[in-house]
Amino acid sequence: MDTESLVLWRRPLATLDYFFRELFILISTGLQRLLAYKLLALGIISLVLGIAVSYYINGPHQVYVQLVISTLMWWGWWIVLGVCSSVGLGTGLHTFLLYLGPHIARVTLAAYECGGLNFPEPPYPNDIICPTEIDPNNAVSIWNIMSKVRVESMMWGIGTALGELPPYFMARAARLSGGGVAELSTNDDSKTGRAKVMVQKLVQRVGFAGILACASIPNPLFDLAGLTCGHFLVPFWTFFGATLLGKAVIKMHIQKVFVIVAFNETLVGQALSWVERIPYIGPKLEAPLLEFLRNQKARLHKNDGKSLPENQGSVLSSLLEKFVLAMVVYFVVSIVNALAQNYSKRVGKKKGKKRE
C-alpha cells in the first residue's frame, strides 16, 4: 500500500485499522520496557495506589492530598500542552497561541482591571474574580504579573523541552545502528535552507552554548538541532540541559514579557483605536473586540456567582472556541495518519526482510 495515500480522507478504514495496530504495538512495547524495571514499576504502582486510597479515605490528611493532586494536575496540564506544542518535528499543536498566551493575557487584563494580583492562586477557578480588598503589597507591575504566571509558563516550557527528545533519540539510534540522518543541502539558496544550515553548523561547532542559543529564541527550526545533536552523539544531559534552560527559563520570560506588555490596558485601548481606523472592516472588527473586553471585565466583578446573560456572549469568543476545536481535530487527525503510516512502513520492512 502506498504510504503517502494512507490518510483518513482517502482510505479511512485502512488508516484506522493500521492506527490501532500501531497503537497496540506502542502500548505493549512500553509496558514490556516498564516491566523490565520491576522495582521501578512496583514503586510507581504502589505510589499511585497509595495516593488513590488517601484521596478517598476521610481524615485530616484528605484536604492536603486533594490540594497536592489538584496542583500536580494543573502542572501536568501545562506540561502536556508543552509537549503537544513541540512534538512532531514542528507539526505539533501550537498551544502557546491557543492556551498559554491567552492565559497570560487573561491574568494581565484581570490585574489591571482589579488593581491588584491577590486573586486566587493556581489552579484558577473557571472565572477569575476580583477580590473585595486589594493587597497593597501585591501591586500591579510587569514583574508581579510575571511572577503570577511563572509556574504555568515554566511547566509549559518543560513540556516543550520534553517534546524535543524524540528527534534526538531517533537520530542517535540511527547513528548508533550504522545509519544516519539526511545531510542538509548547501546548495539550497532559500531563506529556510540557509537557516537550516546555520542551525546545524551552530549546534555542531558551539555545543552547549549553541543549543542554548537556539532554544532561547522562538525558533521553528529547533527540531533540526535535536536531529543534529543525536546524529553527532551529543551527550543527553548536554542537549536536554541546554534545551530545558533555554525553553523553560530564557525563552518563556521573553514570551511572557511580550504578552504582558501587549495586553497592557493602555496599549489595548490604543490598539483598538488603530483597528477602528482600518477602512471598511475597522468598525466591524472593533465592535466584537470591545464586546469581548466588556464581558471579560464584567466577569471579573461577578461576585454573586451568577452567569452572564446569554445575549452578552461574545462573537469573538465563539469564533475562538471553534478555531481551537478545529486545531485540536487537525492535531488528532495528524497523529492518526502518522501512526498508520508508521505501521505501513513497519509492514513493508518485514516483507523486505522476508524476501532477502
LINDA-V509638 format. One line per field, one symbol per residue. ss: DSSP state (H for helix, E for strand, L for the rest). burial: I if it has 9 or more other ideal C-beta (glycine too) atoms within 8 Angstrom, else O. A space follows every 50 residues. Layout:
# LINDA-V509638
ss=???
burial=???
This chain:
# LINDA-V509638
ss=LLLLLLLLLLLHHHHHHHHHHHHHHHHHHHHHHHHHLHHHHHHHHHHHHH HHHHHHLLLLLHHHHHHHHHHHHHHHHHHHHHHHHHLLLLLLLLHHHHHH HHHHHHHHHHHHHHLLLLLLLLLLLLLLLLLLLLLHHHLLLHHHHHHHLH HHHHHHHHHHHHHLHHHHHHHHHHHHLLLLLLLLLLLLLLHHHHHHHHHH HHHHHHLHHHHHHHHLLLLLLHHHHHHHHHHLLLLHHHHHHHHHHHHHHH HHHHHHHHHHHHLLHHHHHHHHHHHHLLLLLHHHHHHHHHHHHHHHHHHH LLLLLLLLLHHHLLHHHHHHHHHHHHHHHHHHHHHHHHHHHHHHHHHHHH HHHHHL
burial=OOIOOIIIOOIOOIIIIIIOIIIOIIOOOOOOOIOOOOOOIOOIOOOOOO IOOIIOOOOOOIOOIIOOIIIOIIIIOIIIIIIIIIOOOOOIIOIIOIOI IOIIIIIIIIIIIIOIIOIOOOOOOOOIIIIOOIIOOIOIOOOIIIOIII OIIIIIIIIIIIIIIIIIIIIIIIIOOOOOIOOIOOOIOOOOIIIIIOII OIIIOIIIOIIIIIIIOOOOIIIIIIIIIIIOOIOOOIIIIIIIIIIIII IIIIIIIOIIIOIIIOIIOOOIOOIIOIOOOIOOIIOIIIIIIOIIIIII IIOOOOOIOOOIIIOIIIOOOOOIOOIIOOIOIIOIIIIIIIIIIIOIOO OOOOOO
